[in-house]
Amino acid sequence: MTAAFALSHAVRSLLRERQRSLLAVVCIAFGVLSLVSMQLLSSSIRDSMSAPPRLVLGGDARISPADSVWDAQDDAVLADLERAGVIRAAARLAPSQGNLVRREGAARVYFVMRAFGVDPRTWPLAGHIVLADPSPAAVDILSRAGAVIVTRDLARKLGVSIGDAVLLAGEPGAPPARLVVGGVADRLPDRRGDTMLYGLETAALIGGRSDVVRSALVTLRDPADSVLIRDAGWDVMTADASAAAGASIAELFTTMLTGAGLLGLLVGGVGVANTLQVVLARRTPEIATLKTLGYGQRHLLLLFALETGVLGLAGGVAGAAGAVLVGRALTGLMSGMESALLLEFHAPWRTLASGVAIGAVTALVFGLHAIVRTSAVRPAVLLRALPVSLDRRGRLLVTALHGILLLTIFLISALVLGSAVRGLGLTIVAAVCLILLGGVLSLVLRAVLLAPLPGLAAIARRNLARHPIRSAFALIALFAGVFSIAMSATMFINGRDELLARTMDVDGQDVLVFGARADSARVSAVLSKYGTVRGAIDARAVRSGRAGDGIVLRGVDDLQGVRLLPGSTWTGAGNEVILPAIPNDTVSAVSLTVNGAPTAMRVAGRYLAQGSMAGPPAVLAPRATVLRLTGSAGGSAVWSVAVPAARMDAVSDGISSELPGVTVVSPADFRDFMNRVYRGLFRFVAGVSALALLAGAVLIANAVGLSLVERKRELGVLKAIGYGRKHVMSVIALENGLLGCVGGLAGVAGVYVTIAGINIYRPQAALTLAPAHAAVLVLTAAGLAVATAVAVAWRATGLRPLVVLREE
């Protein structure tokens, strides 16, 4: 047997079995698509979260004073360390506590994740900024007072470009600062997004003070020199310690996503095995003839392995092409999760090529079982259509093939995950879960099929009972899709509702306005047109003995809008303060430093924010006390306007239009922000979970197509005795609708069991899945199964009986 004959025979056979060949190609294509798209997504996440440690931190170490207050003495110590050669270079940082950003002229605010000032002459110490428009350079932009660089994701969310103005508010004791976008960053050294960068001069303008530096990034002569820096009285965070958390999270994402992709590949392999089993069963006369002509088992193995390899290569190429589209879409969903990750999608040719190769190997290994069973049988058995049974040698060979199958899955897992240990663990977990889940779902389906059903439903029941393994794999895929989508929806909806309930009551909230204290008269006059106005003044304070010095000291005339906790003794006079409720905080006195002067304060109670006091947590004190500490001018103020919930958006728009220099925050902004967060999370998880439902659809399409091949004569007889297409299609729809219902109900039941376990272990979680949502998911699974089956069977069920019976 020559290679030319083998290739020619393989191509002719595949063309003759066009429908079955297409089913096998689709199965492999889906498997490769799942694996490669998950690899591409996890690679983007890993690149963003697992940058080199020096890039993640920005240097060899980040140092900060032990008392969290940077002063001239710290500058002197840092200079001494530089002269001694312990520190090669240093870049001072000025992180901002302001996170309320809005585009000038817009009404809505955005809660930015990071805003900080840097020394443009030295930052970054490691890596570099990549600007969308590199002219002017980043150092020139950061050197201009009032200029900022925003990351591309933040620019998209705010709707700004170079030259647009934004307002940054929320810095303790400082009014909103007007900044101009000088550049848009495609990538930062640490590859994080949702960030605003500006120079130290701009940081001083934002904070309304000169002492804005809080820490510094440094490069060291020797990593061991970090001990010398600690001895000098600094807190030190090394690059390796800073990067460890991000690397572990990236590793978790990689394992989970790649595991999901490998399960998709397994689904594709099962589809190929099913297809070849039916195809080879139809070709027994051809196999018997070849064996009679002298072709041995090794020749048949080569012929059919070549066919299967061609199918695998075709499926691999199609799957790799589809993976680029799906991977890009999933990366976009991940980027829209408010995750602060600047994801960059790449499709390396090595990953795509390995996907094609894995597709071919998977098809070959899964198909060998059917090939060996058929090629090992004597010609007389095949020609007489006797039951196929293997001898001892054949059974040993099939057993060895099962071992090769597991070994192949392990090798692919280890190769993709980059770890033999993790690959072995994933293989074992996947095998155990599939066996247990398949067994449980098969028992459930068998119990359903035992019920007495009339007419066409009885035919559908018998057809399902004939192929339990195919049905079990379709049920597993449907179960996984419904369970993952339902569980993610439950967690996100319950989490969002709980967080919104804790942070705000829209009907009881006021619109908050942040501005300069010097504009109090003008702002109050405008706000009075919209409703009842209450004002307070803000100052920046340092709470001694606490990490992170910047807090808001808010001067109020009364405590309307807050709920005092039991035990509070507020009188509204003297140096009394009320602290935000903090778990396990029992201090009775604090020392606050305002304008450089420390003042002892008595803690008169604790409160929960609501109404006009919602927003950044503040230490509350009498207005007279704050005025005495800060003086009558300068600083910031906050006003609240009591308006009906239905008018909040209109009022926010009106205030922003009349007072362009203030920042308006309403409960609707918090609500919209949280909705964006949870909606992004759900979309991403649902997008990944949808691949499991798609796997169910692929397996159902495969099963229906193969069933129609096996039942050709049955369909011909049914049509010959009067059953029309409608009746035949009804049977097929009933079969697969039943599969969809069982898979959907099992998935929803699994969610309810999981929820019950979580609620028992953590009663405060109080998770629920609305019956309406559960019903929609079950109907979706059933509808997907029916639609897939009808689409595959439509053409075959329209053939005339004679065409079917004559096998034309």
KAFEN-V539872 format. One record per run of one state. SS is the DSSP state (H for helix, E for strand, C for the rest). FROM is the first residue (numbers start at 1). LEN is the number of residues. If there is no record, write none. Layout:
# KAFEN-V539872
{{SS & FROM & LEN} {SS & FROM & LEN}}
This chain:
# KAFEN-V539872
{{C & 1 & 2} {H & 3 & 14} {C & 17 & 1} {H & 18 & 32} {C & 50 & 3} {H & 53 & 5} {C & 58 & 3} {E & 61 & 5} {C & 66 & 6} {H & 72 & 12} {C & 84 & 3} {E & 87 & 9} {C & 96 & 4} {E & 100 & 4} {C & 104 & 6} {E & 110 & 2} {C & 112 & 2} {E & 114 & 5} {C & 119 & 11} {E & 130 & 2} {C & 132 & 6} {H & 138 & 6} {C & 144 & 3} {E & 147 & 5} {H & 152 & 7} {C & 159 & 6} {E & 165 & 5} {C & 170 & 7} {E & 177 & 11} {C & 188 & 4} {E & 192 & 1} {C & 193 & 2} {E & 195 & 5} {H & 200 & 8} {C & 208 & 7} {E & 215 & 6} {C & 221 & 2} {H & 223 & 9} {C & 232 & 2} {E & 234 & 5} {H & 239 & 44} {C & 283 & 1} {H & 284 & 9} {C & 293 & 4} {H & 297 & 39} {C & 336 & 5} {E & 341 & 1} {C & 342 & 7} {H & 349 & 27} {C & 376 & 3} {H & 379 & 5} {C & 384 & 8} {H & 392 & 26} {C & 418 & 2} {H & 420 & 30} {C & 450 & 5} {H & 455 & 12} {C & 467 & 1} {H & 468 & 36} {C & 504 & 2} {H & 506 & 3} {C & 509 & 2} {E & 511 & 6} {H & 517 & 11} {C & 528 & 4} {E & 532 & 12} {C & 544 & 6} {E & 550 & 7} {C & 557 & 5} {E & 562 & 3} {C & 565 & 11} {E & 576 & 5} {C & 581 & 8} {E & 589 & 6} {C & 595 & 2} {E & 597 & 13} {C & 610 & 1} {H & 611 & 3} {C & 614 & 4} {E & 618 & 5} {H & 623 & 8} {C & 631 & 5} {E & 636 & 7} {C & 643 & 2} {H & 645 & 14} {C & 659 & 4} {E & 663 & 3} {C & 666 & 1} {H & 667 & 44} {C & 711 & 1} {H & 712 & 9} {C & 721 & 4} {H & 725 & 37} {C & 762 & 1} {H & 763 & 3} {C & 766 & 5} {H & 771 & 23} {C & 794 & 2} {H & 796 & 3} {C & 799 & 2} {H & 801 & 5} {C & 806 & 3}}
